[in-house]
Amino acid sequence: MNAKYKSLRQTAVCVVATLVVVACIGVWSAAASEPARAVVERFDSLLLSTMKQGRDLDFGARYDKLARRIDTDFDMPKIARHSLGTSWAALDAAQQRAYVARMRRMLIAGYARTYDQYANQRFDIARREKIDPDSRQVDAALIAPDGTRQVTRYTLADERGRWRVVRMSPSMGFDASRAAEIVQRDGAQAVLAWMDRGLARYPQLPKA
């Protein structure tokens, strides 16, 4: 009886282990076949964990935590260029670098301020679309317990085998149309000054 029980137990363990391996392979295969979606899901997972740690992390800690992932998975020069559209050409090389740096800080600060507390929300991929062989669009929805959905649309590009965000809407509190308007009306230095005033709203912002 003991030998039979031991054999059945070993069989059950093997079955469970096999199912776990199969499930993992399925997840890995899905990530491999949809790498753009995997990038967004990874970022959403980070946002959710940041929200759950809201009581333990101050603004600076949330900023640092999110900055590492954004620097890895977001192509800020492309995001910045897309935000200005044709107005991008009105900035010289130094002004473009300054604009990218400021927009990066504003974007991270916007996420750190917005995703600061957890109230049983969850993330879901609302939609995904193949734009062309090297571009994908992924809509991520933050869903509240009452069903309210807040959707962020990410456009990702394959950069030599590495998928990164190159455009997003909304841009986490950054008014891209306003920035373009300022450039057209008042010039590049004016938009940089406007961005500096926006950054001044975050007194806990880490130094550049």
C-alpha positions as CSV (number, residue, x, y, z in Angstrom):
1,M,0.0,0.0,0.0
2,N,2.8,2.4,0.9
3,A,4.6,1.7,-2.3
4,K,1.5,2.2,-4.3
5,Y,0.7,5.5,-2.5
6,K,4.3,6.6,-3.1
7,S,4.0,5.8,-6.8
8,L,0.7,7.7,-7.1
9,R,2.2,10.7,-5.3
10,Q,5.2,10.7,-7.6
11,T,3.0,10.6,-10.6
12,A,0.9,13.5,-9.3
13,V,4.0,15.6,-8.6
14,C,5.2,14.9,-12.2
15,V,1.9,15.9,-13.7
16,V,1.8,19.1,-11.7
17,A,5.4,19.9,-12.6
18,T,4.6,19.2,-16.3
19,L,1.6,21.5,-16.2
20,V,3.7,24.3,-14.6
21,V,6.4,23.9,-17.3
22,V,3.7,23.9,-20.1
23,A,2.1,27.0,-18.6
24,C,5.5,28.8,-18.4
25,I,6.3,27.8,-22.0
26,G,3.0,29.3,-23.0
27,V,3.8,32.6,-21.3
28,W,7.3,32.7,-22.7
29,S,6.0,31.9,-26.2
30,A,3.4,34.6,-25.9
31,A,6.0,37.1,-24.9
32,A,8.2,36.0,-27.7
33,S,5.5,36.3,-30.3
34,E,4.1,39.6,-28.9
35,P,7.2,41.4,-27.6
36,A,5.5,44.9,-27.9
37,R,2.7,43.8,-25.7
38,A,5.2,42.3,-23.2
39,V,6.9,45.7,-22.9
40,V,3.6,47.4,-22.0
41,E,2.6,44.6,-19.6
42,R,5.9,44.8,-17.9
43,F,5.5,48.6,-17.4
44,D,1.9,48.1,-16.2
45,S,3.1,45.6,-13.7
46,L,5.7,48.1,-12.4
47,L,3.0,50.8,-12.1
48,L,0.7,48.4,-10.2
49,S,3.5,47.5,-7.8
50,T,4.3,51.2,-7.3
51,M,0.7,51.9,-6.5
52,K,0.6,49.1,-4.0
53,Q,3.7,50.5,-2.3
54,G,2.2,54.0,-2.3
55,R,2.3,54.3,1.5
56,D,5.9,53.2,1.7
57,L,7.4,55.2,-1.2
58,D,7.7,58.9,-1.3
59,F,7.6,60.9,-4.6
60,G,11.4,60.6,-5.0
61,A,11.4,56.9,-4.5
62,R,8.6,56.4,-7.0
63,Y,10.4,58.6,-9.5
64,D,13.6,56.6,-9.2
65,K,11.8,53.3,-9.5
66,L,9.9,54.3,-12.6
67,A,12.8,56.1,-14.2
68,R,14.9,53.0,-14.6
69,R,12.1,51.2,-16.5
70,I,11.3,54.2,-18.6
71,D,14.9,54.7,-19.6
72,T,15.0,51.1,-20.7
73,D,11.7,50.8,-22.6
74,F,10.9,54.3,-23.7
75,D,12.8,56.0,-26.6
76,M,12.6,59.5,-25.2
77,P,14.2,61.3,-28.2
78,K,11.5,59.8,-30.5
79,I,8.7,60.5,-28.1
80,A,9.9,64.1,-27.8
81,R,10.2,64.5,-31.5
82,H,6.7,63.1,-32.1
83,S,5.3,65.4,-29.4
84,L,6.3,68.5,-31.4
85,G,5.7,67.3,-34.9
86,T,6.9,69.7,-37.5
87,S,7.9,72.2,-34.8
88,W,10.8,69.9,-33.9
89,A,12.8,71.4,-36.7
90,A,12.6,74.8,-35.2
91,L,14.9,73.7,-32.4
92,D,18.7,73.5,-32.9
93,A,20.6,70.4,-31.7
94,A,21.3,71.8,-28.2
95,Q,17.7,72.9,-27.8
96,Q,16.5,69.5,-28.9
97,R,18.6,67.7,-26.3
98,A,17.3,70.1,-23.6
99,Y,13.8,69.5,-24.7
100,V,14.2,65.7,-24.5
101,A,15.8,65.9,-21.0
102,R,13.0,68.1,-19.7
103,M,10.2,66.0,-21.3
104,R,11.8,62.8,-19.8
105,R,11.7,64.4,-16.3
106,M,8.1,65.7,-16.8
107,L,6.9,62.3,-18.0
108,I,8.5,60.3,-15.1
109,A,7.2,62.9,-12.6
110,G,3.7,62.6,-14.1
111,Y,3.7,58.9,-13.6
112,A,5.2,59.2,-10.1
113,R,2.4,61.7,-9.1
114,T,-0.5,59.8,-10.7
115,Y,0.3,56.2,-9.8
116,D,0.7,56.8,-6.0
117,Q,-2.0,54.7,-4.4
118,Y,-3.8,51.4,-4.8
119,A,-7.6,51.0,-4.6
120,N,-8.1,47.5,-6.1
121,Q,-7.4,48.7,-9.7
122,R,-6.0,46.4,-12.3
123,F,-4.4,46.7,-15.7
124,D,-5.6,45.0,-18.9
125,I,-4.6,45.2,-22.5
126,A,-7.6,46.7,-24.2
127,R,-6.4,46.5,-27.8
128,R,-3.4,45.7,-29.9
129,E,-2.7,46.4,-33.5
130,K,0.0,45.7,-36.0
131,I,0.8,49.0,-37.8
132,D,3.6,47.6,-40.0
133,P,6.3,44.9,-39.6
134,D,8.3,47.1,-37.2
135,S,5.5,49.0,-35.4
136,R,2.7,48.0,-33.0
137,Q,0.0,49.9,-31.1
138,V,-1.0,48.7,-27.7
139,D,-3.8,50.1,-25.6
140,A,-3.4,49.6,-21.8
141,A,-6.5,50.1,-19.6
142,L,-6.4,50.9,-15.9
143,I,-9.7,49.5,-14.6
144,A,-11.2,50.7,-11.4
145,P,-13.4,48.4,-9.2
146,D,-16.5,50.2,-10.6
147,G,-15.5,49.4,-14.2
148,T,-14.2,52.9,-15.0
149,R,-11.4,52.6,-17.6
150,Q,-8.5,54.9,-18.1
151,V,-6.7,54.0,-21.4
152,T,-3.2,54.9,-22.5
153,R,-2.2,54.2,-26.1
154,Y,1.4,53.2,-26.7
155,T,3.0,53.0,-30.1
156,L,6.1,50.8,-30.1
157,A,8.8,50.3,-32.7
158,D,11.3,47.4,-33.2
159,E,14.7,49.0,-32.8
160,R,17.1,46.3,-34.0
161,G,15.3,43.5,-32.2
162,R,14.4,45.6,-29.1
163,W,10.9,46.9,-28.8
164,R,10.5,50.4,-27.2
165,V,7.8,53.0,-26.8
166,V,8.1,55.8,-29.3
167,R,4.8,57.6,-28.8
168,M,2.0,57.6,-26.2
169,S,-1.3,59.2,-25.7
170,P,-2.2,60.8,-23.4
171,S,1.3,61.8,-22.5
172,M,0.9,61.7,-18.7
173,G,-0.1,65.4,-18.1
174,F,2.3,66.8,-20.8
175,D,0.4,69.0,-23.2
176,A,2.2,68.4,-26.5
177,S,-0.1,70.6,-28.5
178,R,0.6,73.4,-26.1
179,A,4.3,72.9,-26.5
180,A,4.1,73.0,-30.3
181,E,2.0,76.1,-30.1
182,I,4.6,77.9,-27.9
183,V,7.5,76.9,-30.3
184,Q,5.6,78.3,-33.3
185,R,4.6,81.5,-31.6
186,D,7.5,82.3,-29.2
187,G,10.4,80.1,-30.2
188,A,12.4,77.2,-28.7
189,Q,13.7,79.1,-25.6
190,A,10.1,79.9,-24.7
191,V,9.0,76.3,-24.7
192,L,12.0,75.3,-22.5
193,A,11.1,78.0,-20.0
194,W,7.5,76.8,-20.0
195,M,8.7,73.2,-19.3
196,D,10.9,74.5,-16.4
197,R,7.8,76.1,-14.9
198,G,6.0,72.8,-15.2
199,L,8.9,71.0,-13.5
200,A,8.8,73.5,-10.6
201,R,5.5,72.0,-9.6
202,Y,7.4,69.0,-8.3
203,P,9.5,70.3,-5.3
204,Q,10.6,66.7,-4.5
205,L,11.9,66.1,-8.1
206,P,15.5,64.6,-8.0
207,K,18.2,66.8,-9.5
208,A,18.9,66.3,-13.1
